[in-house]
Amino acid sequence: MILYTCGQKKRGAAVGPLHPCSYAAKALDDAGYEYEIKALAGYRLMPWTWGDRNRDRDEVERISGTKEVPVLVLDDGTVISDSRRIVKWAKEHPRAR
């Protein structure tokens, strides 16, 4: 399982899951999953990062149809994009302990 995130990864979770990437990561953590994080460069609101963003996010655009993160790729190849959808999936599919 791979979670594609921005450079924030899980850092936003320390002050509350307000950032979409940390919100998705926290939901996966709470559901008991282990996963790989692939942090991608570039931020939408910072023009000086757009060049890196376009280059670095080609892979996630190819698999999800968007350059926006977070994107979760399950082990079976299923792709879930958008933090709210990832959180919903994690709550509906907690890992058996």
Secondary structure as a PSIPRED ss2 file (coil, helix, strand):
# PSIPRED VFORMAT (PSIPRED V4.0)

   1 M C   1.000  0.000  0.000
   2 I E   0.000  0.000  1.000
   3 L E   0.000  0.000  1.000
   4 Y E   0.000  0.000  1.000
   5 T E   0.000  0.000  1.000
   6 C C   1.000  0.000  0.000
   7 G C   1.000  0.000  0.000
   8 Q C   1.000  0.000  0.000
   9 K C   1.000  0.000  0.000
  10 K C   1.000  0.000  0.000
  11 R H   0.000  1.000  0.000
  12 G H   0.000  1.000  0.000
  13 A H   0.000  1.000  0.000
  14 A H   0.000  1.000  0.000
  15 V H   0.000  1.000  0.000
  16 G C   1.000  0.000  0.000
  17 P C   1.000  0.000  0.000
  18 L C   1.000  0.000  0.000
  19 H C   1.000  0.000  0.000
  20 P H   0.000  1.000  0.000
  21 C H   0.000  1.000  0.000
  22 S H   0.000  1.000  0.000
  23 Y H   0.000  1.000  0.000
  24 A H   0.000  1.000  0.000
  25 A H   0.000  1.000  0.000
  26 K H   0.000  1.000  0.000
  27 A H   0.000  1.000  0.000
  28 L H   0.000  1.000  0.000
  29 D H   0.000  1.000  0.000
  30 D H   0.000  1.000  0.000
  31 A C   1.000  0.000  0.000
  32 G C   1.000  0.000  0.000
  33 Y C   1.000  0.000  0.000
  34 E C   1.000  0.000  0.000
  35 Y C   1.000  0.000  0.000
  36 E E   0.000  0.000  1.000
  37 I E   0.000  0.000  1.000
  38 K E   0.000  0.000  1.000
  39 A E   0.000  0.000  1.000
  40 L C   1.000  0.000  0.000
  41 A C   1.000  0.000  0.000
  42 G C   1.000  0.000  0.000
  43 Y C   1.000  0.000  0.000
  44 R C   1.000  0.000  0.000
  45 L C   1.000  0.000  0.000
  46 M C   1.000  0.000  0.000
  47 P H   0.000  1.000  0.000
  48 W H   0.000  1.000  0.000
  49 T H   0.000  1.000  0.000
  50 W H   0.000  1.000  0.000
  51 G H   0.000  1.000  0.000
  52 D H   0.000  1.000  0.000
  53 R H   0.000  1.000  0.000
  54 N H   0.000  1.000  0.000
  55 R H   0.000  1.000  0.000
  56 D H   0.000  1.000  0.000
  57 R C   1.000  0.000  0.000
  58 D H   0.000  1.000  0.000
  59 E H   0.000  1.000  0.000
  60 V H   0.000  1.000  0.000
  61 E H   0.000  1.000  0.000
  62 R H   0.000  1.000  0.000
  63 I H   0.000  1.000  0.000
  64 S H   0.000  1.000  0.000
  65 G C   1.000  0.000  0.000
  66 T C   1.000  0.000  0.000
  67 K C   1.000  0.000  0.000
  68 E C   1.000  0.000  0.000
  69 V C   1.000  0.000  0.000
  70 P C   1.000  0.000  0.000
  71 V E   0.000  0.000  1.000
  72 L E   0.000  0.000  1.000
  73 V E   0.000  0.000  1.000
  74 L C   1.000  0.000  0.000
  75 D C   1.000  0.000  0.000
  76 D C   1.000  0.000  0.000
  77 G C   1.000  0.000  0.000
  78 T C   1.000  0.000  0.000
  79 V E   0.000  0.000  1.000
  80 I E   0.000  0.000  1.000
  81 S E   0.000  0.000  1.000
  82 D C   1.000  0.000  0.000
  83 S H   0.000  1.000  0.000
  84 R H   0.000  1.000  0.000
  85 R H   0.000  1.000  0.000
  86 I H   0.000  1.000  0.000
  87 V H   0.000  1.000  0.000
  88 K H   0.000  1.000  0.000
  89 W H   0.000  1.000  0.000
  90 A H   0.000  1.000  0.000
  91 K H   0.000  1.000  0.000
  92 E H   0.000  1.000  0.000
  93 H C   1.000  0.000  0.000
  94 P C   1.000  0.000  0.000
  95 R C   1.000  0.000  0.000
  96 A C   1.000  0.000  0.000
  97 R C   1.000  0.000  0.000
